[in-house]
């Protein structure tokens, strides 16, 4: 990465006074230029996904289907995985969109906020680049202010585009769409401010991100517990920023005042972050790093890759296990619910078939597709460590030792791929355990072992795509995220839009569909595995041949 020079940041000279925010504008321009591709993908894909979900509810669900969906929303599992549920007595496509999408919009935008803020604050301190910048006429709080300001701009654009996309649908009033998207964006900004605080407390970007994600998970759990305790949420729900966006009650009984809560929290957290930053040295954290052992040895690049990735792997696996176990407990009510939906809805009949005996298997296929998408996202994020190690300069020092590029790169990618397969296996096992917990040891005659193998091939395709981009075009890793989003949309909504079969077949997830059935076709999955192997080989060659990037 090329950092801005002193002259590019602010005017320099003996008479330039440096305030706490000096250079903020220049840093904002630098961040926007540096992250223009990454932020553009987020800004376009989130509204596109929101409008796709709204369109699907509008065209795939009739009144009977929506009533059946409302019944699911009244169950504890439905409340945990979606929200408190408003307007269930007269469930409209707009209400369904708000009830079942807002939670996941908040989680996605919160993830954007955490990653963006840590990337431009603690990560820059950890690599030493921020020390070079602040040695010039740049104020102490300018980098943090620039990070939160650019995040605010990105979230405002997400809210505006999402409002426009949703309000273009029939039955989606613009004011309600604005409340839903604004509330979600404000909640995402609140977790960005949380990351601003964790960046002051910890000494590494990984620790700052991990601590902020712990806060996000805790907010999810508090929201879930509060919503399950009482219809439409209890007092406990209000202790979670996640719930504030849902309490706008968009498309049912819209109200704007809950949006003020995350805004107030952002102001408080920014003030707390500034106070904490004034109490520490640049590069240090309020919590000292734990001392390592006096003597230690990492014997191989594979051991190093495992040590670097094991923390993220463990937390990711735990999160998937909890969510999939809860989903498995819903299976007892799926057959009757799907019968009601399919009997009155031709679109669902085309998607799930008309034989009630196959509804459980078809529903599990959809759940596994969602799971594989999430695991593929983990794989891409794990592969991205290669780029961060390179840009930080640590890789150059490591390769000065008797370690070849091929061994190090292969170890990192294999650790990411093996970790993703392990997460997938744990998630599917948790899904089976959830089914077994409610007395369904063989839902739909599903073969979960085959499901793991088939979806693992699809996940490894995205892992290899990420590896190829990191190896050949490190700054274009956003393409992998865009391909993942497109594959998900094609697989989930492709039949609704009557896309050609050849287009749908381009998604690796499509190759894994029907994996639970004994007569599943192994040829597409074999092709996916071959594609993943070829991409991995090409990535290894490309990484060996190009120059390392300078920090």
C-alpha positions as CSV (number, residue, x, y, z in Angstrom):
1,X,0.0,0.0,0.0
2,X,1.2,3.5,-0.8
3,X,0.9,5.9,2.1
4,X,0.3,9.6,1.4
5,X,3.3,11.8,1.8
6,X,3.6,14.7,4.2
7,X,2.9,17.2,1.4
8,X,-0.1,15.2,0.3
9,X,-1.6,15.3,3.8
10,X,-1.4,18.8,5.0
11,X,0.8,21.9,4.4
12,X,4.0,21.6,6.3
13,X,6.4,24.1,7.7
14,X,7.6,25.6,11.0
15,X,4.5,27.8,11.4
16,X,1.9,25.0,10.9
17,X,0.0,24.4,14.1
18,X,-1.1,20.8,14.7
19,X,-4.5,20.3,16.3
20,X,-6.0,17.0,17.3
21,X,-7.9,16.8,14.0
22,X,-5.3,18.3,11.7
23,X,-5.0,16.3,8.4
24,X,-8.4,14.6,8.8
25,X,-9.7,15.7,5.4
26,X,-6.6,14.4,3.6
27,X,-6.8,11.1,5.4
28,X,-10.5,10.8,4.5
29,X,-9.6,11.3,0.8
30,X,-6.8,8.7,1.2
31,X,-9.1,6.1,2.8
32,X,-11.8,6.6,0.1
33,X,-9.2,6.2,-2.6
34,X,-7.6,3.1,-1.0
35,X,-10.9,1.4,-0.3
36,X,-12.9,2.5,-3.3
37,X,-13.4,-1.0,-4.6
38,X,-14.1,-2.6,-1.3
39,X,-16.6,0.0,-0.2
40,X,-18.3,0.1,-3.6
41,X,-19.0,-3.6,-3.4
42,X,-20.6,-3.2,0.1
43,X,-22.5,-0.2,-1.0
44,X,-24.0,-1.9,-4.0
45,X,-24.5,-5.4,-2.8
46,X,-26.3,-4.8,0.5
47,X,-29.2,-2.7,-1.1
48,X,-29.3,-5.2,-4.0
49,X,-29.7,-8.1,-1.5
50,X,-32.4,-6.2,0.5
51,X,-34.4,-5.4,-2.7
52,X,-34.0,-9.1,-3.9
53,X,-35.5,-10.4,-0.6
54,X,-38.4,-7.9,-0.8
55,X,-39.0,-8.9,-4.4
56,X,-39.0,-12.5,-3.5
57,X,-41.5,-12.1,-0.7
58,X,-43.7,-10.1,-3.1
59,X,-43.8,-12.6,-5.9
60,X,-43.3,-16.0,-4.3
61,X,-45.6,-15.7,-1.3
62,X,-49.4,-15.5,-1.4
63,X,-51.6,-14.8,1.6
64,X,-51.6,-18.5,2.7
65,X,-47.8,-18.7,2.4
66,X,-47.3,-15.6,4.4
67,X,-49.7,-16.8,7.1
68,X,-47.6,-20.0,7.3
69,X,-44.4,-18.0,7.5
70,X,-45.9,-15.8,10.2
71,X,-46.6,-19.0,12.2
72,X,-42.9,-19.9,12.0
73,X,-42.0,-16.4,13.2
74,X,-44.0,-17.0,16.4
75,X,-41.8,-20.0,17.4
76,X,-38.8,-19.4,19.6
77,X,-36.4,-20.5,16.9
78,X,-38.0,-18.1,14.4
79,X,-37.7,-15.3,16.9
80,X,-34.0,-16.1,17.6
81,X,-33.1,-16.3,13.9
82,X,-35.1,-13.3,12.8
83,X,-36.6,-11.0,15.3
84,X,-39.6,-10.1,17.6
85,X,-42.1,-10.2,14.7
86,X,-44.5,-7.3,14.1
87,X,-47.7,-7.4,12.0
88,X,-47.9,-11.2,12.1
89,X,-51.7,-11.1,12.2
90,X,-51.8,-9.5,8.8
91,X,-48.4,-10.6,7.3
92,X,-47.5,-8.6,4.2
93,X,-44.5,-9.0,2.0
94,X,-43.1,-5.7,3.3
95,X,-43.6,-6.7,6.9
96,X,-42.0,-10.1,6.2
97,X,-39.0,-8.3,4.7
98,X,-38.5,-6.0,7.7
99,X,-39.1,-8.8,10.3
100,X,-36.8,-11.4,8.7
101,X,-34.1,-9.2,7.0
102,X,-33.4,-6.4,9.4
103,X,-31.4,-8.6,11.8
104,X,-29.1,-9.8,9.1
105,X,-28.7,-6.4,7.6
106,X,-27.5,-5.1,11.0
107,X,-25.1,-8.1,11.4
108,X,-23.6,-7.5,7.9
109,X,-23.3,-3.7,8.4
110,X,-21.8,-4.2,11.9
111,X,-19.2,-6.5,10.4
112,X,-18.4,-3.8,7.8
113,X,-18.1,-1.2,10.5
114,X,-15.8,-3.4,12.7
115,X,-13.5,-4.4,9.8
116,X,-13.3,-0.9,8.3
117,X,-12.5,0.9,11.6
118,X,-9.9,-1.7,12.7
119,X,-8.3,-1.7,9.3
120,X,-7.7,2.1,9.4
121,X,-6.8,2.4,13.1
122,X,-5.2,-0.4,15.0
123,X,-4.0,-2.3,11.9
124,X,-2.1,0.8,10.8
125,X,-0.6,1.2,14.2
126,X,0.4,-2.5,14.3
127,X,2.3,-2.2,11.0
128,X,4.0,1.1,12.0
129,X,2.5,3.0,9.1
130,X,0.5,5.2,11.4
131,X,3.6,6.3,13.2
132,X,5.1,7.6,9.9
133,X,1.9,9.5,9.2
134,X,1.6,11.1,12.6
135,X,5.2,12.1,12.5
136,X,4.0,14.7,10.0
137,X,1.5,17.6,10.8
138,X,-1.3,15.1,11.5
139,X,-3.4,15.3,14.7
140,X,-3.5,12.4,17.2
141,X,-7.3,11.8,16.6
142,X,-7.3,12.4,12.8
143,X,-6.9,8.7,11.8
144,X,-9.7,7.6,14.0
145,X,-11.9,10.5,12.9
146,X,-11.2,9.7,9.2
147,X,-12.0,6.1,9.8
148,X,-15.4,6.7,11.4
149,X,-16.2,9.5,8.9
150,X,-15.6,7.3,5.9
151,X,-17.7,4.5,7.5
152,X,-20.5,7.0,8.0
153,X,-20.4,8.0,4.4
154,X,-20.5,4.4,3.2
155,X,-23.4,3.6,5.5
156,X,-25.3,6.7,4.5
157,X,-25.0,5.5,0.8
158,X,-26.1,2.0,1.8
159,X,-29.2,3.6,3.5
160,X,-30.0,5.8,0.6
161,X,-29.7,3.1,-2.1
162,X,-31.5,0.6,0.0
163,X,-34.4,3.0,0.6
164,X,-34.6,3.7,-3.1
165,X,-34.5,0.0,-4.0
166,X,-37.1,-1.1,-1.5
167,X,-39.5,1.8,-2.1
168,X,-39.5,0.9,-5.8
169,X,-41.4,-2.2,-4.9
170,X,-45.2,-2.1,-4.7
171,X,-46.4,-2.0,-1.1
172,X,-43.1,-0.8,0.3
173,X,-43.7,2.9,1.5
174,X,-40.6,5.0,1.2
175,X,-40.8,6.3,4.8
176,X,-40.9,2.8,6.2
177,X,-38.1,1.7,3.9
178,X,-36.0,4.7,5.0
179,X,-36.6,3.8,8.7
180,X,-35.6,0.2,8.2
181,X,-32.4,1.0,6.2
182,X,-31.5,4.0,8.4
183,X,-31.9,2.0,11.6
184,X,-29.8,-0.8,10.2
185,X,-27.1,1.6,9.0
186,X,-27.0,3.4,12.4
187,X,-26.6,0.1,14.2
188,X,-23.7,-0.8,11.9
189,X,-22.1,2.6,12.7
190,X,-22.6,1.8,16.4
191,X,-20.5,-1.3,16.1
192,X,-17.9,0.6,14.1
193,X,-17.6,2.9,17.1
194,X,-17.3,-0.2,19.4
195,X,-14.3,-1.2,17.2
196,X,-12.9,2.3,17.7
197,X,-12.8,1.6,21.5
198,X,-11.4,-1.9,21.2
199,X,-8.7,-0.5,19.0
200,X,-7.5,1.6,22.0
201,X,-7.7,-1.3,24.4
202,X,-5.8,-4.0,22.5
203,X,-2.4,-4.1,20.9
204,X,-3.2,-6.0,17.7
205,X,-5.7,-5.7,14.9
206,X,-6.8,-9.4,15.4
207,X,-7.4,-8.8,19.1
208,X,-9.3,-5.5,18.4
209,X,-11.5,-7.3,15.8
210,X,-12.1,-10.3,18.0
211,X,-13.1,-8.2,20.9
212,X,-15.5,-6.2,18.8
213,X,-17.0,-9.3,17.4
214,X,-17.5,-10.7,20.9
215,X,-19.5,-7.5,21.6
216,X,-21.5,-8.1,18.5
217,X,-22.3,-11.7,19.4
218,X,-23.2,-10.7,22.9
219,X,-25.6,-8.1,21.5
220,X,-27.2,-10.8,19.3
221,X,-27.6,-13.1,22.3
222,X,-29.1,-10.4,24.5
223,X,-31.5,-9.4,21.7
224,X,-32.5,-13.0,21.2
225,X,-33.1,-13.7,24.9
226,X,-35.1,-10.5,25.3
227,X,-37.3,-11.2,22.3
228,X,-38.0,-14.8,23.3
229,X,-38.9,-13.7,26.9
230,X,-41.8,-11.6,25.8
231,X,-43.9,-10.9,22.7
232,X,-42.4,-8.1,20.6
233,X,-39.4,-7.9,22.9
234,X,-38.9,-7.3,26.6
235,X,-36.9,-4.7,28.5
236,X,-33.8,-6.9,28.1
237,X,-34.0,-6.4,24.3
238,X,-33.4,-2.7,24.7
239,X,-29.9,-3.4,26.0
240,X,-28.9,-4.5,22.5
241,X,-28.1,-2.2,19.6
242,X,-29.3,-5.0,17.3
243,X,-32.8,-4.7,18.7
244,X,-32.9,-0.9,18.1
245,X,-33.1,-1.2,14.4
246,X,-35.9,-3.8,14.6
247,X,-37.8,-1.6,17.0
248,X,-38.4,0.9,14.1
249,X,-41.3,-1.5,13.2
250,X,-41.0,-0.7,9.5
251,X,-44.0,-1.5,7.3
252,X,-46.2,-2.2,10.3
253,X,-46.2,0.8,12.8
254,X,-43.2,2.8,11.8
255,X,-41.5,4.9,14.4
256,X,-38.2,6.9,14.1
257,X,-37.1,7.6,17.6
258,X,-35.3,4.2,18.1
259,X,-32.8,5.4,15.5
260,X,-31.6,8.1,17.9
261,X,-30.3,5.4,20.3
262,X,-27.4,4.1,18.2
263,X,-26.6,7.7,17.2
264,X,-26.3,8.6,20.9
265,X,-24.2,5.5,21.5
266,X,-21.9,6.4,18.6
267,X,-21.3,9.9,20.2
268,X,-20.6,8.4,23.6
269,X,-18.2,5.7,22.2
270,X,-16.3,8.3,20.1
271,X,-15.8,10.4,23.2
272,X,-14.7,7.3,25.2
273,X,-12.3,6.4,22.4
274,X,-10.7,9.8,22.4
275,X,-10.3,9.8,26.2
276,X,-8.7,6.3,26.0
277,X,-6.4,7.3,23.2
278,X,-5.1,10.2,25.3
279,X,-4.0,7.8,28.0
280,X,-1.8,5.5,25.9
281,X,1.3,5.7,23.7
282,X,1.0,5.3,19.9
283,X,1.3,1.6,19.1
284,X,0.5,0.5,22.6
285,X,-2.8,-0.6,24.1
286,X,-4.4,-0.1,27.4
287,X,-4.2,-3.8,28.0
288,X,-0.6,-5.0,27.7
289,X,0.0,-7.9,25.3
290,X,0.4,-11.3,27.1
291,X,4.0,-12.4,27.4
292,X,4.9,-15.4,25.4
293,X,7.0,-18.4,26.6
294,X,10.6,-17.8,27.3
295,X,11.5,-20.5,24.8
296,X,9.3,-21.7,21.9
297,X,9.6,-23.0,18.4
298,X,7.2,-23.2,15.5
299,X,8.5,-26.0,13.4
300,X,6.9,-25.5,10.0
301,X,4.9,-23.0,7.9
302,X,1.9,-25.3,8.5
303,X,2.2,-25.0,12.3
304,X,2.5,-21.2,11.9
305,X,-0.6,-21.0,9.7
306,X,-2.5,-23.1,12.2
307,X,-1.4,-20.9,15.1
308,X,-2.4,-17.8,13.2
309,X,-5.9,-19.0,12.2
310,X,-7.0,-21.2,15.1
311,X,-8.7,-18.4,17.0
312,X,-10.9,-17.2,14.2
313,X,-11.5,-20.9,13.3
314,X,-12.7,-21.7,16.8
315,X,-15.1,-18.8,17.2
316,X,-16.5,-19.3,13.7
317,X,-17.2,-22.9,14.3
318,X,-18.9,-22.2,17.6
319,X,-21.1,-19.6,16.0
320,X,-22.2,-21.9,13.1
321,X,-22.8,-24.8,15.6
322,X,-25.1,-22.7,17.7
323,X,-27.1,-21.4,14.8
324,X,-27.4,-24.7,12.9
325,X,-28.4,-26.6,16.1
326,X,-31.2,-24.1,16.6
327,X,-32.3,-24.5,13.0
328,X,-32.4,-28.3,13.4
329,X,-34.8,-28.0,16.3
330,X,-37.3,-26.4,13.8
331,X,-37.5,-29.5,11.6
332,X,-40.6,-31.0,13.3
333,X,-42.8,-28.2,12.1
334,X,-41.3,-27.9,8.6
335,X,-43.3,-30.6,6.9
336,X,-46.8,-29.3,7.8
337,X,-45.7,-25.7,7.2
338,X,-44.3,-26.5,3.8
339,X,-47.4,-28.4,2.8
340,X,-49.5,-25.4,3.4
341,X,-47.2,-23.1,1.5
342,X,-46.6,-25.3,-1.5
343,X,-50.2,-26.2,-2.0
344,X,-51.1,-22.6,-2.7
345,X,-47.9,-21.3,-4.2
346,X,-46.7,-22.5,-7.7
347,X,-43.3,-20.8,-7.2
348,X,-42.6,-22.8,-4.1
349,X,-44.0,-25.9,-5.7
350,X,-41.4,-25.5,-8.4
351,X,-38.6,-24.9,-5.9
352,X,-39.5,-27.6,-3.3
353,X,-41.5,-30.0,-5.4
354,X,-45.1,-31.2,-4.7
355,X,-44.3,-34.4,-2.8
356,X,-44.6,-33.8,1.0
357,X,-42.1,-36.6,1.6
358,X,-39.4,-34.4,0.0
359,X,-40.1,-31.1,1.8
360,X,-37.8,-31.9,4.7
361,X,-34.9,-32.7,2.3
362,X,-35.6,-29.6,0.2
363,X,-35.6,-27.4,3.2
364,X,-32.4,-28.9,4.4
365,X,-30.9,-28.2,1.0
366,X,-31.7,-24.5,1.4
367,X,-30.2,-24.4,4.9
368,X,-27.1,-26.1,3.7
369,X,-26.7,-23.6,0.9
370,X,-26.9,-20.7,3.4
371,X,-24.3,-22.5,5.6
372,X,-22.0,-23.2,2.7
373,X,-22.2,-19.5,1.7
374,X,-21.2,-18.4,5.2
375,X,-18.3,-21.0,5.4
376,X,-17.1,-19.8,1.9
377,X,-17.0,-16.2,3.3
378,X,-14.8,-17.5,6.2
379,X,-12.5,-19.2,3.7
380,X,-12.0,-16.0,1.7
381,X,-11.4,-14.0,4.9
382,X,-8.8,-16.6,6.0
383,X,-7.0,-16.5,2.7
384,X,-6.9,-12.7,2.9
385,X,-4.3,-13.2,5.7
386,X,-1.7,-13.8,3.0
387,X,-2.2,-10.3,1.7
388,X,-2.1,-8.7,5.2
389,X,1.1,-10.6,6.1
390,X,2.7,-9.4,2.9
391,X,1.6,-5.7,3.1
392,X,2.7,-5.5,6.8
393,X,6.3,-6.6,5.9
394,X,6.3,-9.6,8.1
395,X,6.4,-12.0,5.2
396,X,9.6,-10.5,3.9
397,X,11.3,-11.1,7.2
398,X,9.9,-14.7,7.3
399,X,11.1,-15.5,3.8
400,X,14.6,-14.4,4.8
401,X,14.7,-17.7,6.7
402,X,15.1,-21.1,5.0
403,X,11.4,-21.1,4.1
404,X,10.3,-21.2,0.5
405,X,7.4,-19.1,-0.9
406,X,5.6,-22.2,-2.1
407,X,5.7,-23.8,1.3
408,X,4.5,-20.7,3.2
409,X,1.8,-19.9,0.7
410,X,0.6,-23.5,0.4
411,X,0.4,-23.8,4.2
412,X,-1.7,-20.6,4.5
413,X,-4.2,-21.6,1.8
414,X,-4.4,-25.2,3.0
415,X,-5.0,-24.1,6.5
416,X,-7.8,-21.8,5.3
417,X,-9.3,-24.5,3.2
418,X,-9.0,-27.3,5.8
419,X,-10.4,-24.9,8.4
420,X,-13.4,-24.1,6.2
421,X,-14.1,-27.8,5.7
422,X,-13.9,-28.4,9.4
423,X,-16.3,-25.5,10.1
424,X,-18.7,-27.0,7.5
425,X,-18.5,-30.4,9.1
426,X,-19.1,-29.0,12.6
427,X,-22.1,-27.0,11.3
428,X,-23.7,-29.9,9.5
429,X,-23.1,-32.1,12.6
430,X,-24.8,-29.5,14.7
431,X,-27.7,-29.4,12.3
432,X,-28.1,-33.2,12.6
433,X,-27.8,-32.9,16.4
434,X,-30.6,-30.3,16.4
435,X,-32.8,-32.6,14.4
436,X,-32.0,-35.5,16.7
437,X,-32.8,-33.4,19.7
438,X,-36.4,-33.2,18.6
439,X,-36.6,-36.9,17.7
440,X,-35.7,-36.7,14.0
441,X,-32.6,-38.9,13.6
442,X,-33.2,-39.3,9.8
443,X,-34.9,-36.2,8.5
444,X,-36.0,-36.8,4.9
445,X,-33.6,-39.8,4.6
446,X,-30.7,-37.3,4.5
447,X,-27.1,-38.4,4.1
448,X,-25.2,-35.7,6.0
449,X,-21.9,-37.2,5.2
450,X,-22.5,-36.8,1.5
451,X,-23.8,-33.3,2.1
452,X,-20.5,-32.3,3.8
453,X,-18.4,-33.7,0.9
454,X,-20.5,-32.0,-1.8
455,X,-20.7,-28.6,-0.2
456,X,-17.0,-28.8,0.8
457,X,-16.1,-28.9,-2.9
458,X,-18.2,-25.7,-3.5
459,X,-16.5,-24.0,-0.6
460,X,-13.0,-24.9,-1.8
461,X,-13.8,-23.2,-5.1
462,X,-14.2,-19.9,-3.4
463,X,-11.2,-20.5,-1.2
464,X,-9.1,-21.1,-4.4
465,X,-10.6,-18.1,-6.1
466,X,-9.5,-16.0,-3.1
467,X,-6.0,-17.6,-3.2
468,X,-5.6,-16.9,-6.9
469,X,-6.6,-13.3,-6.5
470,X,-4.3,-12.8,-3.5
471,X,-1.4,-14.4,-5.5
472,X,-1.9,-12.6,-8.8
473,X,-3.9,-9.4,-8.0
474,X,-3.7,-8.8,-4.2
475,X,-5.7,-5.5,-4.5
476,X,-8.6,-7.2,-6.3
477,X,-9.6,-9.6,-3.5
478,X,-13.0,-7.8,-3.5
479,X,-13.8,-9.7,-6.7
480,X,-14.0,-13.0,-4.7
481,X,-16.6,-11.4,-2.4
482,X,-18.6,-10.1,-5.3
483,X,-18.5,-13.6,-7.0
484,X,-19.7,-15.2,-3.7
485,X,-22.6,-12.7,-3.5
486,X,-23.6,-13.3,-7.1
487,X,-23.5,-17.1,-6.6
488,X,-25.7,-16.8,-3.6
489,X,-28.2,-14.6,-5.4
490,X,-28.2,-16.9,-8.5
491,X,-28.8,-20.0,-6.4
492,X,-31.4,-18.5,-4.1
493,X,-33.4,-16.4,-6.5
494,X,-32.3,-17.6,-9.9
495,X,-35.5,-19.7,-10.5
496,X,-37.6,-16.8,-9.5
497,X,-36.1,-14.6,-12.2
498,X,-36.2,-17.5,-14.8
499,X,-32.5,-17.3,-15.3
500,X,-31.1,-19.8,-17.9
501,X,-30.0,-23.2,-16.6
502,X,-26.5,-22.5,-17.9
503,X,-26.3,-19.3,-15.8
504,X,-27.5,-21.1,-12.7
505,X,-25.0,-24.0,-13.3
506,X,-22.2,-21.5,-13.0
507,X,-22.7,-21.3,-9.2
508,X,-20.7,-23.9,-7.3
509,X,-23.6,-24.1,-4.8
510,X,-25.8,-25.3,-7.6
511,X,-23.5,-28.3,-8.1
512,X,-23.9,-29.3,-4.5
513,X,-27.7,-29.0,-4.5
514,X,-29.5,-32.3,-3.8
515,X,-26.5,-33.6,-2.0
516,X,-28.7,-35.1,0.7
517,X,-30.3,-37.5,-1.8
518,X,-28.7,-40.9,-2.5
519,X,-29.0,-40.4,-6.3
520,X,-27.2,-37.0,-6.2
521,X,-25.1,-36.5,-9.3
522,X,-21.3,-36.4,-8.3
523,X,-20.1,-35.1,-11.7
524,X,-20.7,-31.4,-11.0
525,X,-19.1,-31.6,-7.6
526,X,-16.1,-33.5,-9.2
527,X,-15.8,-30.6,-11.6
528,X,-15.8,-28.1,-8.7
529,X,-13.1,-30.0,-7.0
530,X,-11.0,-30.0,-10.2
531,X,-11.5,-26.3,-10.6
532,X,-10.4,-25.7,-7.0
533,X,-7.3,-27.7,-7.6
534,X,-6.4,-26.0,-10.8
535,X,-6.9,-22.5,-9.3
536,X,-4.8,-23.5,-6.3
537,X,-1.9,-24.6,-8.6
538,X,-2.2,-21.5,-10.6
539,X,-2.2,-19.4,-7.4
540,X,1.0,-21.1,-6.2
541,X,2.8,-20.4,-9.5
542,X,1.6,-16.8,-9.6
543,X,2.7,-16.2,-6.0
544,X,6.2,-17.6,-6.6
545,X,6.7,-15.4,-9.8
546,X,5.6,-12.0,-8.7
547,X,7.4,-9.5,-6.5
548,X,6.3,-9.0,-2.9
549,X,4.5,-5.8,-2.2
550,X,6.2,-3.2,-0.1
551,X,4.6,-2.2,3.1
